[in-house]
Amino acid sequence: MTADRQRLPEDRMLVEQLRLQLGNIGSSVIPTLVVAPILVWVLANEQNALALCAWCALIVIFKLFLAWDARRLLASIITPEAVRGLLKRKMVLNLIDGAAWGALGWAALGTTTVAGSVLVVAVLAGVAGSSMSSLAPIYPVFVVFGAAEALVLSTKLWTMGDPAYRTLAVAVLLYVAALIGQARNGTRAARRAIALRFENLDLIERLRVETDHAQEAHRAAEEANLAKSKFLAAASHDLRQPIHAQGLFLEVLARTRLTVEQEAALANARATWQASAEMLDTLLDFSRLEAGVVQPQWQVFALQPLLNRIENELAPLADAKGIVYRSRETHAVVHGDPALVGLILRNLVSNAIRYTERGGVLVACRKRGDSTVLEVWDTGVGIEAAQHQAIFREFHQLGNAERDRRKGLGLGLAIAQGLARALGQELRLASTPGRGSVFRFGLATARVGVVAAREGGSSQSALNAFSDVRVLVIDDDETVRAGMRQLLQAWGCECDVADSIEEARALARVNRPDLAIIDYRLREQRTGAGAVADLRGEFGAQLPVLLITGDTAPQRLREALATGVPLLHKPVLPRELHRAMGYVLAGRALDSSFAGLAA
């Protein structure tokens, strides 16, 4: 069995050689049917007519048999195991065929004219030559055919006794020997062609397999990415609920009388809550990008106020590390979305501070033609050239193998790049390991237009401006309902809470709400969109509504965006909730300055 396996590739080659040779037989049938009768007609006389007719009948019948046999074999499956037996059979048949053609010399030579003898030798030489091309795919087959024809003819020429015919006999042998030598080259060429065909077929098969593997890997990657997104969305939602409720209770607690020790503990608790909220907001930003719901709100605005706000917000982090934070003054006015630009800069600056231990961070902008290029420089650890593309992948961090939460989630640069692309720009990097990095992105310089003014945040006195406002809260989480009730009552609101649309409708019929605050994902696969439609259908389309959600699944974000109702994301800062309530109660649209706002 081992020998058979080792011989299998050669047997496969022989199968193709045999099929190639069998396919050539059909082309020799018509020439044989024409030439053989013509030779009888030209050479026949009283002495050789019977022999020539017998020879003609033999040649024609045998050629027809060979053609039939070839068609039969080609129509069947020739297995590698059977090919060697068929090859021996083929050699026997061609030995007979070659001898039959050589027998023409015995039938005609010595009984015809010199011209007839020349014709016989010429015809047999032509048959040998044409057979070389048709039989060469299998070298031994042509060898036995040519040798049989040459030996039979040469024997007749030698026995005729004339020195000229004997010389001709030798010439015939030499001629056939030369053909046999040429046939070897033909066989090699045929084998190379067949081998190349096999290689091409194998290559095609490998490509098909590799393509299948690549497609399978692509499907697996898509499934893994989908599973990752679902996991992040589910985990984010489940984490947002208690953290949102915690923020509400902390705000209520902050409005009570506390001892110095209690105030210190509350400050620590609020700082911890803020850190958790920031991580969840980072996941939200990433989910919004994946969902494709980030739509720039284009306007003309001055850069310097934005740079001042970021410096006021992040410079204390640099001071705490003992590094310098500086932003150059600029009078540039650009066309873009100030909220998205601010988010890009916050990610870049916080990342620069995180990876800079000495020196500092510089934020600057430069005029480049029709663009204004924003740059964030640092003197941090720098980034190897091989990592310049990888650092923009989500959850990719350098020098944080232990996943220290103080170094973030590894989403900042991925989010910054995604936001830059949403603005039609590309975030670029230049870095030298050990010396620092610079990140750049451009914005169109504004030539004309009015610079958008932004409102300041709510003051503490404004937090008490909702007396006699009745708010209906719909949320399926009991802790969130309790926290919202306490916070809204602390703001002077009258508050009704419900865990379902039916209960909310019943409460609203007793006490018509001035504002509804609705969780987007409710029980029994129902959504806040349905609750909005239900309440507005009964109490009027002008009923002010806010949607709040802890969901970050891309599909959910797209669904919520399609409602056209303002959407806030858990955990919501109390001041942002207060501000949003003021906007919708006044009949105004929320602007892009709201943290976590998707609509």
N, C-alpha and C positions, 0 to 999 in steps of 0.2 A: 504494500500500500504506500509506503514511503517513496519508493521509486516512481510509482504512478503520480504521486503529488508533485515530485520534482520535475516530471516530464510534462505535466499538464500545460504550462505555458507554450512549450514547443508543439504539443498536439493541437493547441488552439490555433497556433500559427499555421500548421499543416491543414487544418480545416479550411481556413480562409484561402490558402494557396490552392487547395483542391476545388473550392467553389469558383475561384477566379479562372482556373483552367477549364472547368466544365462549362463556364459561361462563354468561353472562346470557341467551343466546338460548333455551335450553330452557324458561325460565319464561314465555315469551310464546307458546308453541305452543298450549297448551290454551285460553287466552283467545281466540286467533285462531280456533281450530276451533269455539268456542262463539258468538262475537260475529258472525262473518261469516254463518252460516246464519240467525241470528236477524234480522239486518238484511234479508236477502232475504225472509224470511217476513213481516216487518212492512211493508216498503216496496214489495214487488212488486205490480204491477198489469198490465193488458193492455199498457200502453205500454212498461214498462221491465223486464218479467220476464226477457226474454232477456239484456239487458245486465247485470242484477244477477246472474243465474246465472253468466254468463261471468266477471264480476268476482270472485264468490265462489270459483269454481274456480281462478282465477289466484292469488288471495291465499292460499288453503289450500295449493295445490301449491308455491308459492314459499316459504311459511313452512316447510313440511316439508323442502324442499330446503335452506334455510338451516340448519335444525336438524341435518340429516344432515351437511352440510358442516362445521358447527361441531364435531360429535362426531368426525369424521374428523381434523380438524386438531388437536384436543385430544389425540387418541390418538397423534399423530405427534410428532416432535421438530421444533420450530420454531427454526431457527437464526437468529442475528442477521443473517447474510448474506442470508437469504431473507425477512426480515420486511417489508422495504419493498415488495417485489413483492406479498406477500400483503395488505399494507395498501391498495395501489392496487386490488387485486381486490375487497377488502372494500368500498371506497368505491363501486365500480361496482355491486355487488350491492345495497347500501343505497340507491343512487340509484334503481335499478329498484323496490326495495321501497317507497320513499317515493312515487314516482310512481304505483305501483299503488294504494296507499291513497288518494292524492288523486283517482284516477280514479273513486272512489265518487261524488264530486260530479257527474261527467259522466253516470254511470249513473242517478242518482236525482233530482238537482235539476231542477226544471222539470216533472217528471212525477209529483210526489207532493204531498202537502198541505204547508201551512206547518209543521205539527207535524212532518211527516216531514223537511222541510228542516232544522228546528232539530235534530232527532235526528242527521242526517248530520253537521252541523257540530260538534255536541257530541262525537260518537263520534271524529271525526277529530282534534279538539282533545285528547281523552283519549289517543288513540294517540300523538300527538306528545309529550304530557307523559310517558307511560310509557316511550316510546322514549328520552327524554332521560336517564333514570336508567340504562337498560340499555346505551345506546350512548355515554354520556359518557366512559368510560375512554379512548376515542380521539376527540378533539374533531372532526377533519375528517369522520369517518364520520357523526356526528350532524348536522353542518352540511349535508352533501349529502342526508341523509334528510329533515331538516326542511325544507330549502329546496325539494326536489323536491315534497314533499307540499303545502307552502303554495302554491307557484307553480301547480301543476296545479289545486288547489281554487280559488285566487283567480282564476285565468283564467276558470274556469266561472262563478264568481259575478259577475265583471265583465261578461262577455258576456251576462248575463241582462237587462241594460238597466235594471233597477229601481234607483233611487238607494239604497234600503235594502240591496239585495244588494251594490252597489258599496261601500257603507260597510262592510258585513260583510267584503268582500274585503280592504279595507285593514286591518280589525281582525285578520283572520287573519294577514296578513303581520307586523303589529306583535307579535302574540302569539308567533309562531314566532321572531321576532327576539329577543324577551325570553327565550324558552327557550334560544336559542343563547347568549345572554349568561350565563344560569345554567349552561349546560353547560360553559362555560369554567371556572367555579369547580369544577364536579364533576371535570373533567379534572385540574385542579391538585391537588385532594384525593386523587384516585386515584394521581397520580404521587408525591405526598408519602408516601402509604401504602406504595407499592411501594418507594420509595427507603428508607423506614424499615426495610422488610423486608430489603432488600439490606444495609443497615447492620448490622442484627441478625445476619444470616447471616455477614457479614464479621467482626463482632465475635466470634461464636461460633467461627469458623474461626481467628481470631487467638488467642482464648483456648485453643483446642485446640492450636495450634502452640506457644504460650507454655507450656502445660501439658506438652506433649511435651518442650520444651526444659528446663523446670524438672525434670521427671522424669529426663531424660538427665543434667542437671547434678548432680542428687541421686545418681544411680547413679555418675556419675564421681567425685563427692566421696566416696561410700562406698568405691568401689574404691581411690581414692587413700589414704583413711584406712586401709583394709585393707593396702594395699601399704606404707604408712608403718609400720603395726604390725608387719608381717612383716619389713620391713627392720630396724626397731629390735630386734626379737627376734633375728633372725639376727646382726646386728652385735654386739648385746649378748652373745649366746652365744659368738661367736667371740673376742670380746675378753676375756670372763670366764675362759676356759680358761687362757691364758698368765698373766693377772694373778693368778689363783688359785694357779697353780703358783709364780709369783714370790713370793707371800706366804709359801708353805710353805718355800721355800728360804731366804728372808730370816730366818724364825724359826729355822730350823736354824743358819744362819750366826750369829745373835745369841747362840747357846748355846756358841759356840766362843771360844777366846782370840783377841783382836784387839788390834792396836796402837791408839794414840790416833787416828792418821790413818784407820785402817780403821774404827774405831767412828764417826768423823765421817761417812765416806762411807756407812756402813751407815745412819746416822740420816737422811741425805739421801735415800737410796734408799727407806727405809721411809716417809718423808714423801711422796715422790712416789707410792709405791704406795698410800698412804692416800688421796691426792687422787683417784687413778684409781678406787679402790674406791668412794669417796663418789659420784662421778659415776655409776658403774654402779648403785649402790644407789638413786640418784634415778630412773634409768630403770626400775629394778625396781618402785619404789613406784608410778610412773605405770602400768606394765603391770599391776600387781595391781589398781589401781583400774579399769582398762579391762576386766580379766577378771572383775570382780565377786566376787573371792575375799576381799575385806577384810570380815571379820565381827568386829564389836566384841565384846570379852570384857568384859561389863559387870561392874563391881564398884564398891564404895564405897572412895574413897581420899582422902587429904588432899593438897591442892595444894602446900603449902609444900615438902615434900621434893622434889617434881618440879621446882618453880621453882629450888630450890637446885642440883639436878643440872645444869639447863640453864645456870644462871649460872656454875657452876664450869667447864662445858664451853666456853661461848662468850664469857665475859667477857675471856679473854686476846685474842680477836680484836679486841674493842673497845679494849682497852688498847694494842694494837699500832697502832691508828689514832689514838690520842690522844683518844678520845671516852669518855664516861661510860656505864657499864652499871649499871642499878640495878633491883632487883625489890623491890616492897613486901612486907612480911611479911603473911601472912594465916593465919587459922585455918579457912578454908573447907574443908569436906568435901563432895565432889561424887560424883555417880553417873555413871560413864562408863568408858572404856577408857584407863588411864593411858599405855599404849604409844602409842595413836593421838593422844591429847592432847599427849603429849610430842613426837611427830613434827610435829604442827601448829605447836606453839610453836617448835620448832627451825627450821622453815622460815621462820616469820614473823620470828624474832629475827635469824637469819643474813641474811635479806633486808634487814632494817632496818639492820643494821651495814654491809652492803655499800654501801648508798646514803646513808649518813650520813657527812659529812666533818667536821662540827663539832657541838658540843652533845652529844647522847647518845641512849640507848635506855632506855625504862622499860617494865617488865612489871608489870602490876597486875591486880587483880580487884575487882569491885564486886558487891554484892548487889542484885539487881533482882527483887523479888517472890519467886517460887519458884525463880529461876535465879541462878546465879553467872556473871557475864560476865567473861571473860578479855580483857585489852586489851594490845596491844603498840604503844607510842608511839615515834615517832622524830622527830628534828629535821632530817630529810634533805631531799632535793630536792623532795619532794611529787609529786603526780600530777595531771595535768590531768583535769577532769571527763569529757572525751571519751574518756579512756583507762581509766575505772573498770571497765568491763566487759571491755575487751580484755586487761588485765593478768592476768586469770584464765584466759586461753587458754594451751594448752601451747606452749612454745618462744617465747612472746612476751616480749621484753625491751625496756625503755626505756633509751635511751642506751648501747646496746651493738651498734652497727651492725657493728663489727669482730669480733663474737663472741669477745670476750676470755674464755677459759676460767675466769679468776679470778672472773668475774661469774656463773658457773654456767651452767646449760643453759636457763633460762627455764621450768623446770617446778615450781619451789618453790610458787608461789601456786596453780597448777592442782592440785597434789597436796594442798595445805592445804585448798582448797575441797572437793575430792573427799572427803577424810577427814572434814571437818566434816559434809558431807552424810551420810556413812556413820554418823555419830553422831546424825543427825536434826537438825542445826543448819545455819545459813547463815553463812558468813564475810562480814562487812560491813566497808566501808571508808569513812572520812572523811578528806579530804586537802585541804591548801591548798598550791598550787605555791609553792616557795621557803621554806615554813615547816615542812613535815613531814606525817606521816600517822599514822593510828591504825587498826589492824585489830582487830575484835571478833568473838567468838563465845561462845555461852552453853552452860552445862552445868546439868543439874538439880541443885539443892542437895539433898544427902542429909540426911534428917531422922533416920533410924535406921540401924542396921547396924554391922558391924564393919569398921574400916578395914583394907584388905588390906596385909599386910606383904610386903616384897620382900627377896629375899636379895641379899647383896653379891656382887661378882664374885669369881672364883677367885683365890686368892692364888698367888704364885709357887711356894710349897711344894706346893700342891695339884696343880701341873702335872706332878708326878712320881709320881702316885698310881696309875698303871696298870700296875705290874709284874705280869708273868704273865698279862696280858690278851691273848688272841689276837684280832686284828682282821683281817677279810677285806675288802679294798678291791676294788671292781669299777669300773673306769673305762677308757674306750676311748682316753684320751689318755696317751701314754707319759710325758710330762713330769709330768703330775699324779700318775701312779702312783709315779714316782720320788720326787717331793716328799713325797707322803703316807707312803711307806715310811720315808724318813729322819726325818720329823717324829714319826711314831708310835713308831719305835724310840728316838728321843731321849726320849720320854715313858715308856719302859720297856716298851712293848708288843711282842709278837711279831706280825709283820705278814706276811700273804700278799696278793699283788696279782694281779689277773686282768683281762684286757681283754674277756672274754666271759662269758656265763652258764655255758656248758659248762665252760670252764676253771675258773671259780669253784666249780662243783659238784664237779669232780674234786679240787681243793685242799681243799674242805671235808670230803670223805670221808676224806682222809688226816689232816687236823688240824681237828677240829670248832671253828668259830669261837665266841668269846664275844660278838662284835659284828660286824655287817656294815655297811660304809659304801659306798653304791652311788650311782653317777652315774645321774641319771634318764634321760638320752638315751644309748642305746648304739648299737652298729652294727646294720646290717641292719634299721633301723626298729623295733628292740626297745627296751623301756623298763625303767627300774628297777622299775616296778610288777610286771612279769613276773618279774624276778629275785627280788623279795621273795616273790611267790607260790611260785616254784620252790623257793627255799631253805627257807622255812617249811613247805612241803609235805613236805620230806624231813627237816628237822631240828627241826620243832616250831613251833607258832604263837607260842611265847614267845621265839623268837630275837630279841634286840634288834637293831633296824635303824635306820639314819639314811640318808635320801636327800639327796643334794647335786646341785644342778643349776645350770647356767649359762643355762638357758632362761628367757626372759621372755615367750614367746608366750602370750596370754590362754588359748587352748585348752589348752596344756601345763600352765599353772598350775592350771586347773580339774581336769584329769586327775590331777595330782599331789595336789591337795587331797583328791580323792575316795578316795585310797588309805588315808587315815587315818594314814599313816606320817609322823613328823616330817621336815620338809623345810627344809634350809638352802640358801642361795643363794651361789654363787660370785661374787666371791672371799670366802671365809669367813675371818674373823679367827681366828687360831689359838686365842686364849683362848675364843672362842665355840664353836669345835669341841670344845675340851677340856671345856667346861662341858656342852655337849649330850651328849657321850659319858658324862659322869658321871651325868647325869639318866637316860638310857635304860638304862644298866647297873644303876642302882638301881631300875629299874622305875617311874620317875616320869614324868609328862607334862611336856613342855616348856612353859614359860609364855610370855606375850607379850612378855617383856623381851628375847628373843633377836633380834638384828639380822637383818633379812632373812628372818625366819621367816614362811612363808606358811600353814602348817597350824596 
